[in-house]
Amino acid sequence: MKFVVTAGPTREPIDPIRFLSNRSSGKMGYAIASAAIEEGHEVILISGPVALSPPVAARVIQVTTSDEMYEAVHGALAKTDVLVMCAAVADYKPAATAKEKIKKRDEALSLELVPTRDILKSLPKTRDYFVVGFAAETDDVEKHAREKLRHKNCNMIVANDVSDSASGMESDENAVTIFLGDGEMKKISRAPKEKIARALVKIILETSKRF
């Protein structure tokens, strides 16, 4: 099978040296790409800026901004069997990017932010590939994950509580809850991300056969 996996953060430029971003390390997405390769599958890894070495057998597409991530995902969907949207894509970006460094002044600075393009919502509703979304939440994890599953037309949502600094973003461990379109829910207890990834890939492969 052919997997397309997104990983890491995006960076939305404010001026030539500053940007908006988030705490995503890319570790979960890279672990999923490695686990899929271990199972003998072809992997395209679309990665934001991270300090990680990608799996040797993966075809890697490096991106920086949410717009670049959007274009890379849509460009990789031909003949895709599974799309795993693990990247922490920015929800907002500056309305305009300053061409020169914004100088520090003794006054408040306001930035106008506009929504980025929603990659999951942009996918066609009629398709022949399985879509896995991720929901990193700090509260009401199940509620927000089920809403995302429904509103963004995913086949599966993998949710985790990132309010706990011991797991999730930047950590080497994670604990996730998987929500499926038929109402089924599965939990994977806290473990190293490599172990979580192997379990996830197996669940994705088993579940995708039913869709």
KOLLOMI-753105 format. One line per 2 residues: number of its first residue (from 0); for each residue x, y, z of N, C-alpha, C, O. Coordinates in pm, 1 decimal. Atoms other than C-alpha are relative to their C-alpha. Layout:
BEGIN
NUM = X Y Z X Y Z X Y Z X Y Z ~ ...
***
This chain:
BEGIN
0 = 83.6 -119.2 0.0 0.0 0.0 0.0 87.7 125.0 0.0 205.2 120.5 36.5 ~ -71.6 -127.0 2.8 100.2 362.4 -44.0 -53.7 91.0 109.7 -172.4 123.5 111.7
2 = 34.1 -92.7 -107.5 100.1 587.1 264.3 53.3 139.3 -33.4 165.1 153.3 -83.0 ~ -48.1 -138.1 -3.4 122.3 965.4 261.3 -14.0 45.3 144.6 -124.2 44.9 199.6
4 = -1.8 -38.9 -141.2 221.2 1088.7 609.1 51.4 142.7 11.3 157.2 175.0 -42.8 ~ -50.5 -134.9 -26.8 249.1 1451.9 717.3 50.4 6.1 143.5 -0.6 -63.8 231.0
6 = -63.1 -3.8 -132.8 462.8 1545.5 1017.0 56.5 138.2 27.7 87.9 214.5 -63.7 ~ -66.4 -122.6 -41.8 597.9 1836.6 1216.0 -89.7 121.9 -3.3 -208.8 111.2 -32.4
8 = 75.0 -124.6 -0.5 490.1 2199.7 1242.9 7.9 69.3 -135.6 78.5 23.3 -225.4 ~ -26.2 -93.9 108.7 452.5 2472.1 984.3 49.9 130.0 62.1 30.5 154.7 181.1
10 = -45.9 -131.9 -42.8 611.7 2815.3 1008.6 -62.4 104.7 -91.0 -47.8 99.3 -213.1 ~ 68.9 -103.6 76.6 410.7 3119.1 901.9 75.0 132.0 20.1 73.5 186.6 130.5
12 = -90.7 -114.0 -16.9 641.7 3417.4 834.9 -70.1 130.9 38.1 -175.4 166.1 -14.8 ~ 43.9 -133.8 -40.0 591.1 3751.6 1006.8 84.3 104.2 -73.8 31.7 201.5 -127.9
14 = -95.4 -82.3 73.8 901.5 3916.0 858.0 115.0 -91.9 -39.6 105.0 -212.4 -16.6 ~ -105.7 91.5 48.1 1229.3 3782.2 712.8 65.1 -87.0 107.2 128.6 -186.8 72.9
16 = -67.0 79.8 -103.0 1348.2 3649.4 1052.4 -94.3 -56.2 106.3 -50.7 -134.7 190.4 ~ 94.4 46.6 -102.1 1033.8 3583.7 1259.4 -113.6 -78.4 -64.8 -147.8 -58.2 -181.3
18 = 111.9 78.8 50.9 751.1 3336.1 1223.4 -89.0 -45.5 115.2 -48.0 -43.9 231.3 ~ 90.3 64.9 -94.3 449.0 3185.0 1398.9 11.9 -150.2 -19.9 16.1 -197.9 -133.3
20 = -9.7 145.4 11.0 476.1 2814.8 1477.3 -59.6 -63.9 124.3 -133.1 1.1 198.5 ~ 50.9 72.5 -116.9 396.5 2552.3 1741.5 105.5 -98.0 49.0 215.6 -104.7 -5.7
22 = -98.3 85.7 -67.9 566.0 2292.7 1961.9 16.7 -138.8 -62.8 88.2 -222.2 -7.2 ~ -11.2 133.4 59.0 531.6 1994.4 1729.1 144.7 -33.9 -34.2 215.5 45.0 -96.8
24 = -136.5 46.8 28.5 855.4 1794.5 1709.0 7.1 -85.1 -126.5 115.0 -104.3 -182.7 ~ 2.3 90.6 114.9 745.5 1567.6 1422.9 24.2 -145.3 36.3 18.6 -232.0 -50.9
26 = -37.1 135.9 -40.2 834.0 1257.5 1627.5 -110.1 -102.2 -28.8 -81.0 -214.2 -70.6 ~ 108.6 95.5 21.3 489.2 1097.7 1599.5 -15.4 -31.6 -148.7 -28.7 -148.1 -186.3
28 = 12.9 23.0 143.4 462.6 1144.7 1224.0 114.6 -80.5 -57.1 93.5 -168.6 -140.6 ~ -116.7 74.7 47.5 815.8 1019.1 1163.9 -7.0 -145.9 47.4 33.0 -237.3 -24.7
30 = 13.8 137.3 -50.0 743.8 715.6 1382.8 -103.7 -76.8 -80.5 -85.4 -195.5 -107.6 ~ 102.4 65.5 82.4 429.6 639.0 1181.4 58.0 -35.9 -137.3 34.6 -145.6 -187.9
32 = -62.5 29.0 129.3 625.1 665.7 855.5 92.0 -121.2 11.1 91.1 -208.3 -75.8 ~ -90.8 113.6 -20.4 887.5 425.3 994.1 -76.7 -130.4 19.2 -38.7 -234.4 -34.6
34 = 79.4 120.8 -25.7 622.2 180.9 1116.8 -63.4 -52.7 -128.1 -69.5 -173.9 -148.7 ~ 59.2 42.6 127.0 452.3 175.5 775.3 105.3 -65.0 -89.6 77.6 -163.9 -157.5
36 = -108.7 58.4 79.1 785.7 107.8 606.8 37.4 -137.7 54.4 63.7 -229.8 -23.0 ~ -29.7 129.5 -61.6 855.2 -174.1 855.5 -99.6 -107.0 -44.1 -65.2 -224.7 -54.8
38 = 104.4 93.0 43.8 526.6 -331.4 741.9 5.4 -25.7 -150.8 -76.9 -99.6 -204.8 ~ -18.7 25.7 142.3 648.6 -321.1 381.3 -74.0 93.2 -93.2 -91.3 61.7 -210.9
40 = 78.5 -92.2 82.2 451.9 -20.7 256.4 85.8 114.3 -52.7 188.8 148.3 5.6 ~ -65.6 -116.0 59.6 559.7 267.9 34.0 -45.8 124.6 75.3 -164.2 138.7 106.0
42 = 34.3 -117.3 -79.7 572.9 599.8 218.6 53.7 128.0 -63.4 171.1 137.6 -99.2 ~ -39.1 -137.1 28.7 576.2 963.0 113.6 -15.6 76.8 130.2 -125.0 81.2 186.5
44 = 0.6 -75.6 -124.6 666.9 1175.4 416.7 9.7 148.4 -32.6 111.2 195.0 -84.4 ~ 2.7 -145.0 22.0 567.7 1542.4 392.7 28.0 65.5 134.6 -53.0 57.8 227.0
46 = -48.9 -44.9 -130.6 759.4 1716.8 667.4 19.3 149.9 8.1 78.9 211.8 -80.0 ~ -34.1 -136.1 -35.1 760.9 2060.0 818.9 138.5 3.6 61.6 204.7 -100.0 67.4
48 = -135.8 -12.9 -54.5 1082.0 2192.5 981.4 16.6 -75.3 132.0 -45.9 -40.3 232.1 ~ -25.3 78.9 -121.3 1207.5 1935.9 1234.5 148.3 -33.3 9.1 222.7 -18.2 -87.8
50 = -139.3 40.9 -20.9 1536.8 1816.6 1381.5 7.9 -151.7 8.9 58.4 -206.2 107.0 ~ 5.2 145.4 2.3 1490.2 1452.2 1286.5 54.8 -52.5 -131.8 47.8 15.4 -234.2
52 = -43.0 66.9 122.3 1642.3 1211.9 1035.4 -114.5 -86.7 -49.9 -164.2 -170.5 25.4 ~ 113.1 78.1 50.5 1371.7 1064.2 811.6 38.7 -144.7 -27.0 156.8 -175.4 -43.4
54 = -27.7 139.1 36.4 1339.2 691.4 743.5 67.4 -6.8 -136.8 28.0 63.4 -229.9 ~ -79.3 6.6 123.2 1586.2 594.2 472.6 -86.8 -34.0 -120.4 -63.6 18.9 -229.1
56 = 79.9 46.7 113.1 1320.4 426.6 255.6 -114.7 93.5 -36.7 -184.7 68.9 -135.0 ~ 110.4 -92.0 28.8 1074.9 718.1 266.5 39.2 99.1 -109.0 154.6 140.8 -118.6
58 = -17.6 -114.2 90.8 1034.3 967.9 -14.5 -41.4 123.4 78.7 -157.0 134.3 119.7 ~ 24.4 -114.4 -89.0 1060.0 1298.0 174.8 -22.9 126.9 -80.7 53.3 159.6 -171.7
60 = 29.0 -131.6 58.2 901.7 1626.8 71.3 6.4 100.9 113.7 -74.8 95.9 206.1 ~ -18.7 -100.1 -105.0 1022.1 1918.6 283.6 -84.1 123.5 -31.1 -81.6 175.1 -142.9
62 = 79.4 -121.8 14.6 784.4 2210.3 337.7 23.5 88.6 122.1 78.2 44.2 223.0 ~ -12.0 -91.7 -112.8 778.0 2515.0 561.6 -135.4 56.0 41.8 -172.3 46.9 158.9
64 = 125.6 -67.2 -33.5 443.6 2695.1 544.0 -121.1 -90.5 -18.4 -111.8 -197.8 -78.1 ~ 125.1 74.8 16.8 83.6 2574.8 561.3 -39.7 -7.2 -147.4 -92.7 -109.0 -191.9
66 = 32.6 2.6 143.1 36.1 2670.4 195.3 84.9 -103.5 -72.6 35.6 -172.8 -161.6 ~ -85.5 102.2 60.5 333.8 2453.6 99.6 -46.1 -139.5 39.1 -42.5 -231.0 -43.1
68 = 52.7 128.9 -43.9 191.6 2167.6 307.3 -125.9 -35.7 -79.8 -141.8 -149.6 -123.7 ~ 124.3 20.4 76.7 -145.9 2207.3 132.7 33.4 -49.6 -141.4 -21.2 -150.1 -187.0
70 = -34.1 36.3 137.7 10.5 2192.0 -214.3 67.3 -136.9 -5.6 40.2 -215.5 -96.4 ~ -71.4 128.2 -0.2 236.6 1898.1 -123.4 -95.8 -116.6 20.9 -83.7 -219.7 -45.3
72 = 97.4 106.5 -25.3 -52.0 1690.8 14.7 -82.6 -27.0 -124.9 -95.3 -141.8 -167.5 ~ 82.6 20.3 119.2 -273.0 1748.2 -288.0 81.4 -54.9 -117.0 28.5 -127.2 -201.3
74 = -84.8 51.3 106.1 20.3 1676.0 -515.9 39.6 -145.2 18.5 86.0 -209.2 -75.9 ~ -43.6 137.1 -30.0 85.6 1340.4 -346.1 -115.8 -99.7 4.7 -93.6 -218.0 30.4
76 = 116.2 85.7 -21.8 -267.9 1200.0 -343.6 -27.4 -100.4 -111.4 -104.7 -194.1 -91.4 ~ 24.8 93.8 109.6 -259.1 1023.0 -679.9 40.8 -141.7 40.9 154.1 -164.7 83.2
78 = -21.9 142.4 -31.1 -286.7 647.2 -620.4 32.4 -24.4 147.9 89.5 -127.6 182.9 ~ -22.0 18.0 -143.3 -269.0 700.3 -242.7 -101.9 -98.0 57.7 -218.5 -96.9 18.1
80 = 91.7 89.8 -69.7 -419.6 429.5 -23.5 -35.8 52.3 138.3 -149.5 37.5 183.1 ~ 21.7 -50.9 -136.0 -379.5 594.5 319.5 66.4 136.8 13.2 184.3 152.5 -18.5
82 = -53.6 -132.0 -30.9 -335.8 962.4 410.7 -4.9 18.2 150.9 -112.4 13.1 210.6 ~ -7.8 -20.3 -144.6 -217.1 1022.3 768.4 42.9 144.2 24.8 158.6 180.1 2.9
84 = -26.4 -142.2 -20.0 -242.6 1391.4 859.6 44.3 24.9 144.2 -33.7 71.3 227.4 ~ -54.3 -11.8 -134.8 -18.9 1396.7 1166.3 63.8 136.3 25.5 88.7 171.5 140.8
86 = -65.5 -129.4 -16.4 137.3 1739.5 1103.2 -87.3 95.8 80.6 -210.2 90.5 74.2 ~ 69.2 -105.8 -74.5 46.0 2028.2 1333.7 1.9 125.9 -86.6 84.1 215.4 -67.1
88 = 5.5 -111.6 94.1 -49.1 2270.2 1057.8 -59.6 122.4 69.5 -159.5 111.1 140.5 ~ 48.6 -122.7 -63.6 -97.0 2630.1 1170.7 -144.5 27.8 -40.5 -181.7 9.2 -156.3
90 = 138.5 -38.0 28.3 -460.6 2740.3 1197.4 -9.6 141.5 -54.5 -103.3 175.1 -126.9 ~ 0.2 -139.8 43.7 -371.6 3105.2 1135.0 138.7 39.1 -49.1 239.0 -22.0 -12.3
92 = -125.1 -56.0 48.1 -104.1 3303.5 953.9 -15.3 151.6 -8.2 -127.8 200.9 -15.3 ~ 10.1 -144.8 15.0 -19.1 3675.3 931.5 -66.1 37.1 -132.7 -40.0 -25.1 -235.7
94 = 67.3 -44.8 122.4 -237.5 3858.3 680.3 100.1 52.3 -102.0 77.0 43.6 -222.6 ~ -105.7 -50.0 88.4 79.1 4014.7 538.3 135.0 -26.3 65.5 148.0 -24.7 187.9
96 = -136.0 21.8 -49.2 449.7 3942.5 569.3 83.9 124.7 -29.5 92.9 169.5 -143.8 ~ -85.0 -117.9 18.9 679.0 4239.3 624.8 123.1 -37.2 -82.2 183.3 -142.1 -59.6
98 = -115.8 27.9 84.3 955.2 4258.6 364.2 131.5 26.1 72.1 234.8 -30.4 36.3 ~ -118.4 -29.0 -80.0 1201.1 4399.0 617.7 -26.9 -32.0 145.8 -142.5 -39.0 187.7
100 = 15.8 29.9 -141.6 1264.9 4317.6 983.5 -81.6 108.5 69.9 -55.6 227.7 53.6 ~ 80.0 -93.8 -78.2 1003.3 4476.4 1210.1 83.4 43.9 120.2 123.8 -39.1 201.7
102 = -84.4 -51.6 -106.7 1196.7 4701.4 1447.9 -75.7 5.5 132.3 -196.3 29.9 135.3 ~ 58.2 -9.1 -132.7 1135.6 4692.9 1822.4 -23.6 145.9 36.5 63.0 231.1 17.1
104 = 34.1 -135.5 -42.8 959.0 5001.4 1955.0 -62.2 -5.1 139.5 -102.5 -111.6 186.1 ~ 60.7 -7.3 -133.0 828.5 5117.0 2292.5 -150.5 17.2 -10.0 -207.9 110.3 46.5
106 = 145.7 -4.5 17.0 470.0 5048.5 2193.5 -48.5 -138.8 -39.7 27.9 -223.9 -85.2 ~ 57.2 131.1 32.4 236.1 4759.7 2140.0 2.8 -25.1 -150.8 -4.1 67.9 -231.2
108 = 2.6 40.3 140.3 246.3 4569.2 1813.7 -114.5 -97.6 -20.4 -127.9 -194.7 54.1 ~ 111.8 89.0 30.4 -61.5 4407.8 1663.4 23.9 -68.5 -133.6 71.8 -7.0 -228.8
110 = -7.5 75.9 124.1 -64.3 4134.7 1400.1 -140.0 -41.6 -41.6 -215.5 -95.1 39.6 ~ 127.1 50.9 52.1 -366.1 4065.7 1183.7 23.1 -143.0 -49.6 110.2 -167.8 -132.9
112 = -13.1 139.6 39.1 -408.8 3690.6 1147.2 -121.3 -42.1 -81.2 -233.4 1.0 -54.3 ~ 107.9 53.1 82.7 -614.6 3511.4 884.4 7.7 -152.6 2.5 115.9 -208.1 22.0
114 = -3.1 146.7 -2.5 -716.9 3142.9 869.9 84.3 -56.6 -114.1 84.9 -3.3 -225.1 ~ -69.8 72.4 105.8 -492.5 2906.6 679.0 -99.2 -92.1 -70.9 -210.3 -113.3 -22.4
116 = 86.4 93.9 71.6 -638.2 2666.8 423.0 -8.9 -131.6 77.2 92.6 -184.6 122.4 ~ 23.8 123.0 -74.7 -790.4 2360.8 589.4 20.7 -118.7 -93.1 -61.0 -144.4 -181.5
118 = -34.6 108.6 92.5 -625.8 2061.7 424.3 -102.2 -113.5 7.7 -146.1 -164.5 -95.4 ~ 95.8 109.8 -13.6 -861.8 1798.9 567.0 -133.6 33.2 -66.5 -189.0 -49.3 -139.2
120 = 129.2 -38.6 57.5 -1176.0 1990.4 467.5 7.1 15.5 -150.9 -95.1 8.0 -219.1 ~ -14.4 -19.3 144.3 -1034.5 2046.8 119.6 0.5 -131.1 -77.5 -9.0 -130.3 -200.3
122 = -3.2 129.5 68.7 -1019.6 1672.9 44.0 -136.6 -33.1 -57.4 -238.1 1.3 3.1 ~ 129.6 35.9 58.6 -1291.1 1538.8 -186.0 -76.1 -97.6 89.2 -16.6 -186.3 150.4
124 = 81.0 89.3 -83.0 -1579.6 1368.8 -6.9 -8.9 -139.1 -61.4 -19.0 -238.8 10.0 ~ -3.0 129.5 68.7 -1581.8 1094.5 -267.8 143.9 -29.2 -38.7 202.9 42.8 -119.3
126 = -140.4 31.0 21.9 -1241.2 929.4 -271.3 21.4 -149.1 23.3 -65.3 -217.7 77.2 ~ -28.7 142.9 -15.9 -1075.5 588.7 -273.1 121.3 -22.7 89.2 189.0 -124.7 76.7
128 = -107.6 16.7 -98.0 -818.3 643.3 3.8 -53.6 27.2 139.7 -153.3 97.3 157.4 ~ 40.1 -5.6 -140.7 -844.2 619.5 382.1 68.5 119.2 66.1 189.6 136.5 52.4
130 = -54.8 -123.4 -57.1 -797.4 944.0 576.7 1.3 -6.4 152.8 -101.0 -29.7 217.1 ~ -19.4 -2.9 -144.7 -657.8 961.7 929.7 37.2 142.2 40.9 139.0 195.5 -3.1
132 = -31.0 -131.9 -52.5 -673.0 1297.0 1107.8 51.3 -10.7 142.4 32.2 -112.6 208.7 ~ -48.5 -5.6 -138.5 -508.1 1397.2 1435.3 -62.0 119.8 69.5 -82.3 224.9 8.6
134 = 56.3 -108.1 -80.6 -656.4 1608.1 1713.7 81.6 13.5 127.4 72.6 -70.9 216.6 ~ -76.1 -29.1 -121.9 -419.5 1755.9 1971.5 -82.5 99.0 81.3 -99.7 213.9 40.5
136 = 92.8 -81.7 -78.3 -645.7 1892.8 2245.6 51.2 20.7 141.9 129.4 -58.9 193.8 ~ -34.5 -28.0 -139.0 -606.0 2050.7 2588.5 -119.6 -15.6 93.1 -103.7 -11.8 215.1
138 = 120.3 17.0 -81.5 -967.4 2000.2 2706.4 -106.3 -69.1 -83.7 -103.8 -62.7 -206.6 ~ 111.9 67.6 67.5 -1279.0 1797.5 2622.5 48.8 -77.2 -123.3 -2.7 -59.4 -233.7
140 = -66.6 68.0 111.6 -1064.8 1567.7 2408.5 -98.5 -79.5 -85.5 -98.2 -67.0 -208.0 ~ 91.9 82.5 77.3 -1339.6 1324.0 2309.3 -99.7 85.0 -78.4 -125.9 57.5 -195.5
142 = 96.9 -86.6 66.8 -1591.1 1597.2 2226.9 60.2 64.3 -124.5 0.8 59.9 -232.2 ~ -61.7 -69.4 113.4 -1351.1 1790.6 2004.3 44.1 -98.4 -108.0 35.5 -68.0 -227.0
144 = -42.9 99.6 98.9 -1217.1 1475.3 1838.1 -117.5 -49.8 -82.3 -106.2 -64.0 -204.1 ~ 118.1 48.1 73.7 -1564.6 1350.8 1746.7 -54.0 108.7 -92.8 -100.7 79.0 -202.8
146 = 43.2 -109.9 86.5 -1655.7 1694.2 1611.0 89.8 9.7 -123.3 41.7 30.7 -234.6 ~ -93.6 -5.4 113.0 -1342.5 1693.9 1395.5 -22.5 -117.1 -94.7 -18.1 -100.4 -216.6
148 = 27.4 118.1 81.8 -1416.3 1341.8 1274.1 -119.9 24.3 -90.0 -118.7 -11.8 -207.7 ~ 124.3 -22.9 73.3 -1764.2 1450.6 1167.1 13.2 115.2 -100.3 -26.7 101.3 -216.0
150 = -1.0 -119.9 83.4 -1695.2 1797.5 1026.4 107.5 -2.0 -107.6 94.9 66.4 -209.2 ~ -109.6 -1.3 96.3 -1372.8 1719.1 843.7 6.0 -126.4 -84.6 103.5 -150.2 -156.0
152 = 16.1 112.1 92.5 -1488.6 1399.6 675.4 117.6 -96.8 3.9 163.7 -143.9 -100.1 ~ -108.0 98.2 -15.3 -1214.6 1175.2 815.3 -59.9 -139.5 20.6 -175.1 -152.7 62.0
154 = 39.6 136.7 -32.9 -1236.7 797.3 840.3 39.4 -37.1 142.0 -20.2 -125.8 203.2 ~ -51.2 27.9 -133.1 -1044.0 802.0 1167.6 64.0 125.9 56.4 127.3 202.1 -16.5
156 = -69.1 -108.1 -69.2 -927.5 1057.6 1423.3 81.6 -60.1 113.3 31.9 -141.7 190.9 ~ -87.9 40.3 -109.7 -632.8 998.2 1654.6 15.5 122.3 90.4 71.2 223.9 48.8
158 = 0.7 -114.9 -90.9 -667.1 1225.4 1959.2 93.5 -21.8 116.6 109.7 -133.7 165.4 ~ -80.9 8.5 -121.7 -430.9 1304.3 2241.8 -10.1 130.5 78.1 -32.2 238.0 22.3
160 = 8.0 -112.9 -92.5 -432.0 1534.2 2542.6 138.6 60.3 14.1 226.1 1.8 78.0 ~ -132.8 -61.8 -2.8 -140.0 1774.6 2499.1 16.9 95.8 118.1 115.9 168.4 126.3
162 = -16.9 -81.7 -120.9 -204.2 1951.6 2829.7 99.0 -63.8 96.9 149.7 1.8 187.9 ~ -96.9 72.4 -82.3 18.7 1685.9 2987.9 136.5 6.7 -67.1 155.0 -50.9 -174.3
164 = -131.3 -17.8 61.2 381.4 1778.9 2919.9 79.5 -129.7 -9.4 180.8 -135.7 -79.1 ~ -72.6 127.2 1.9 488.3 1418.5 2978.4 -31.4 -84.1 -123.2 34.6 -185.0 -148.0
166 = 33.2 73.7 122.5 324.3 1301.4 2656.1 -48.4 98.5 -104.4 -86.6 211.2 -72.8 ~ 45.7 -87.4 107.2 232.4 1443.3 2319.3 113.5 82.1 -58.4 222.6 29.6 -80.5
168 = -96.2 -84.3 68.5 418.3 1737.8 2167.1 132.8 6.3 74.0 137.2 24.3 195.7 ~ -139.3 -7.1 -46.1 797.8 1736.3 2212.0 42.8 -120.1 83.0 162.8 -141.6 100.1
170 = -34.2 114.8 -82.2 782.5 1423.0 2428.7 34.6 -120.6 -87.3 -2.3 -126.5 -204.6 ~ -28.9 125.4 70.1 917.7 1080.6 2330.6 -111.1 -101.8 19.4 -108.1 -209.1 -40.9
172 = 111.6 90.7 -26.8 597.1 920.6 2460.4 -132.6 65.0 -36.5 -142.8 186.5 -53.5 ~ 133.1 -49.8 32.0 231.0 950.4 2380.6 -103.4 -98.4 53.7 -71.3 -212.1 88.5
174 = 114.8 85.3 -31.3 -110.4 812.4 2471.6 -113.8 53.3 -84.6 -141.3 173.3 -81.8 ~ 99.6 -47.8 95.6 -390.2 828.2 2216.7 -131.6 -76.4 12.5 -137.1 -189.3 61.3
176 = 131.4 62.5 13.2 -757.6 755.3 2170.3 -41.1 11.3 -146.2 -30.7 118.2 -206.3 ~ 35.5 6.2 142.2 -880.3 651.3 1826.1 -151.2 -3.3 -12.8 -218.7 -84.6 50.4
178 = 143.9 -7.6 24.3 -1228.0 745.8 1705.5 -26.5 -34.8 -145.9 37.4 19.1 -236.3 ~ 34.3 44.0 134.7 -1383.2 576.6 1403.0 -137.8 51.6 -39.3 -220.2 85.4 45.7
180 = 125.2 -54.3 50.2 -1669.0 687.8 1183.1 -123.0 -78.2 40.0 -233.1 -23.2 40.4 ~ 115.0 81.4 -39.4 -1891.5 402.4 1295.7 -28.8 8.9 150.1 -112.7 -64.6 202.1
182 = 22.7 -17.6 -143.3 -1872.3 520.3 1658.9 95.1 -78.6 87.5 98.7 -57.6 208.8 ~ -92.8 80.9 -79.1 -1607.5 271.1 1767.0 113.2 86.0 55.5 153.9 183.8 -7.2
184 = -108.9 -72.7 -63.5 -1335.1 393.6 2002.7 103.0 -99.5 51.9 67.5 -202.1 109.9 ~ -108.7 84.9 -48.7 -996.1 240.0 2082.3 99.3 88.2 73.9 117.6 204.5 37.9
186 = -101.0 -73.9 -74.7 -731.5 348.0 2334.0 134.1 -71.4 -8.2 141.3 -194.2 -4.3 ~ -135.9 52.7 -9.3 -355.5 303.0 2323.7 65.3 71.4 117.2 83.3 193.2 114.7
188 = -55.1 -58.6 -121.9 -199.6 356.6 2665.5 136.9 62.5 -24.8 202.2 36.3 -125.8 ~ -126.3 -71.7 12.6 104.7 573.6 2722.5 115.1 -95.8 -25.0 132.0 -196.3 44.1
190 = -112.9 83.2 41.2 411.5 429.2 2554.9 91.0 83.8 -89.0 51.8 192.3 -131.8 ~ -85.1 -71.3 95.7 709.4 535.5 2341.1 -72.0 18.2 -133.3 -151.3 -66.9 -173.8
192 = 70.6 -30.0 124.0 594.0 692.9 2017.1 22.0 -105.6 -107.3 -65.7 -127.5 -191.0 ~ -23.6 107.2 97.2 754.6 414.6 1813.5 -98.7 -114.1 20.4 -148.9 -171.1 -76.5
194 = 95.2 106.2 -29.8 532.8 160.6 1989.1 -142.7 43.4 -34.4 -220.0 -35.3 -89.0 ~ 131.2 -54.0 36.1 224.4 382.0 1950.1 -18.2 -6.2 -151.4 -124.4 -44.7 -200.5
196 = 8.0 -3.5 146.3 302.5 417.4 1579.0 -24.3 -138.7 -58.9 -105.1 -154.3 -150.4 ~ 20.3 135.9 51.9 327.8 42.3 1520.6 -143.5 -46.4 23.5 -204.9 -107.3 -64.1
198 = 138.8 38.0 -30.0 -7.6 -12.8 1693.0 -96.9 75.9 -89.9 -195.4 19.2 -137.2 ~ 86.7 -80.3 85.7 -163.7 271.4 1493.6 -3.1 -53.2 -143.0 -109.7 -65.4 -203.3
200 = -5.9 49.9 138.1 -44.1 137.1 1159.5 -79.7 -129.5 -13.6 -150.1 -148.7 -112.7 ~ 77.2 124.2 4.8 -190.7 -204.2 1238.5 -150.8 28.7 2.9 -227.5 -33.0 -71.0
202 = 143.0 -35.5 -8.2 -525.9 -46.6 1334.8 -45.9 65.5 -129.8 -155.6 37.4 -178.0 ~ 35.2 -64.3 126.6 -524.6 169.7 1021.8 -18.3 -104.7 -110.1 -114.8 -98.9 -186.2
204 = 8.7 102.5 103.4 -459.3 -132.7 800.2 -123.5 -86.7 17.9 -191.7 -118.9 -79.4 ~ 117.8 83.5 -27.6 -729.8 -340.8 969.2 -129.0 75.2 -30.3 -221.4 19.9 -89.8
206 = 122.6 -77.5 14.8 -987.1 -61.1 965.5 -23.4 40.0 -146.0 -137.5 41.1 -192.4 ~ 16.0 -45.8 139.1 -921.1 56.8 609.3 -60.7 -107.4 -89.0 -119.4 -76.3 -192.7
208 = 58.5 107.8 80.5 -1026.6 -283.7 479.1 -151.7 3.6 4.7 -216.9 -52.0 -83.7 ~ 145.9 -5.3 -14.5 -1382.7 -210.0 600.1 -62.6 117.4 -72.1 -185.0 130.5 -75.6
210 = 51.6 -120.9 65.5 -1413.5 114.3 404.6 18.8 -5.9 -151.2 -19.0 87.6 -221.8
***
